[in-house]
Amino acid sequence: MGLKIMVKGEADKIDSQREVHHLSARKELEAEYKGRERILSGAMEEAIGGGSYRPLDRIQDPRAMRKEMMEYKRNYEKGAPIKLAPQVENELWKKAKRLKDEFVVGMVSKADMHPVKARSVMTKDGAVVKWVADYDKMRETKSIERNQAWLKANQPKLNEFKRIMRLLEPDNPNIANYERFRK
């Protein structure tokens, strides 16, 4: 076994590059590994018709289940949030702000992405105004093509922004949504 020497600040750099899973993915991974862990511990479960039983007695291959449980646990721990040093947090907030300022340039507006128009619809009670998507305006403004080009140009920035935001605020499921910056 060799000695591993880390330069001061290298741990912070490694922590800032960490990938944190989305909140729902972390919850799902945790439920999967804890459920398997409970079964493998030999815990008793309530039967639907009454009484109790041990699920472990009904499993054909407990070794395979243990392997699955360990894989789920490893994935959960790999994507679990960590406590960052204050200076690392500050740097990441600055980087997220810089990325946001870069990717909002050229972002197609909500009005162009989802244009609507009023349309009169006849019903038994008379004419009713309904709001519908304005596909003619979308074709005229080429909003879909413009958005695809914008996405292609900014995808690396968006991915990095999402990673940083999940690292900074792991328990906020909407923090990485860049759509909130659309005008």
N, C-alpha and C positions, 0 to 999 in steps of 0.2 A: 504494500500500500504506500503510495507516494504522498508527499506533502504538497498541499495546494496553497499557493500564496496568492492573495488577492490584493491588488493595489487599492489604496484608499479611494473611495468613491466608485469603485467598480461594481460593488453590490448594488448601489443606487442606480447605476446605469442598467444593470441586468433587470432590476425591479421595474424600471420605467419601460422596458421592452416587453414586459409580461402581457400575455393575452388573457383577459378575464371573460368568462362565458357570460352570456346574457342571463338575466335573473331567472327567466323561465327554464332555460337549459340547466342551470345549476340546481333548481328545485327538482327537475325531472331526474337528473343524475343522482341526486341525494336520495330521492324516494326509491329509485331502482336499487341502489346498493344497500340501503338500510332495510328494504323489504327482504332482499336475499339474505342479508346478515341475520335478520330475525328468524327466518325459516331455518337457516343453517345452525342457529343456536339451539334449535329443538323446542322453540316456544310452542305452546298450545294455542289453537285457534278455535273460535266458536263455529260450530257447524250451522248451516242454514235451518235445518230441521230440528235443531236443539242438540245439546251435548257438545263435546269438544273432540278435537283430534290433533295429531302432530303432523303438519305438512311434510316434515322431513322424512317421515315413514313412507310417503307416497312419491318421492322423487326417485327416478331411475338412476340418475348419475349426479350424486352430490358433488363430486370433484369438478365436473363441468360447471355446476352452479357456483361453486366457490371461485373458480377461475373467472366467470362472468362478473361475480360480485367484486372481485379484486380489480378487474378492468374498469368497471363503473366507478369504483372508489378512486382509482388512479386518475381517471378523467375528471372527476369532480374536484379532486385536490389540485390538479394541474390548472384548472380554470377558476379556482376560488380566489376571491379578492384578498389583497394583503394590505397592511398598513404601510403607507409610504412616508418617507422622511419629508418634513415640511418644505425643504428646498427643492426636492424632487417634485412635489406637488405643485409648487409655484412655477417651476420650469414647464411642467406639463400643461398647466392652465395657460401659460403664455403661448406655448406651441399650438394648443387647441384654438386659441383666439386667432393666431396668425393663419392657421389652416382655414378657419371659418371665413376670415376676411378674404382669403384667396379664392375659395370655391364659390362664394356667393356672386362673384363677378361673372356675368353671363348666364346666371341661373334664370330659367324661364319662369315668368310670373305665374301665380295661381290663376289669374284672369285668362292668360293665354293657354294654360294647361287644361283648364276646366271651364271653357266658355259656356254660358247658358243663354237661352232666349225664351221669351214668353210665347206660348202657343195656345191658341183657343181650341178647346175640345168640346164637342157637342155631347151632352148627356140628356137624360130624360128631363132633368130640371132646367135645362137650357145650356148656354155656353159657359164653360168654366176655363179659367186661365191656368195652364200647367207650365211649370218650368222644366225645360228639357235641354239636353246637351246640344250645343251648336256645332255640329260636325263640319258645316261649311266654313265657319270661322277658323276651326282647327286646321282645315286644309289650306285656307288662304294664308294663315300665319306660319304654316309649317311647324307648328309647335312640337309635334311628336319628333320630327327629324332634328329640330334644334335641341330638344331635351336629350335625345340619344347622343348627339355630338357632344353636348355639355357633359353628360355622364362619362363618355369615353375619355374625355380630356381630364376629368377630375376624379375618376374612380380611385386612384392611389391616395389622393388627399382625403377623400371621403372615408376610405377604409382606415386610414391612420387616425382620423378624427374620431371615428366610432370606437376604435381600440382605446384611445386615450380617455374618452369620456366614460367608457365602461370601467376603466381602471380607476378613474377619479371618483365616480359615483356609481358603484356597482349595484346598489339597491334601488336605483331609479330606472325602471324599464324603458322610459321614453327619452332618456338623456342623450342617447346616441342617434336619435332621429333628426337628420339634417333637414327634413321637410319643414320644420318649424321656422327655418330661416328664409323660406320662399316668400317673396313679396306678394 
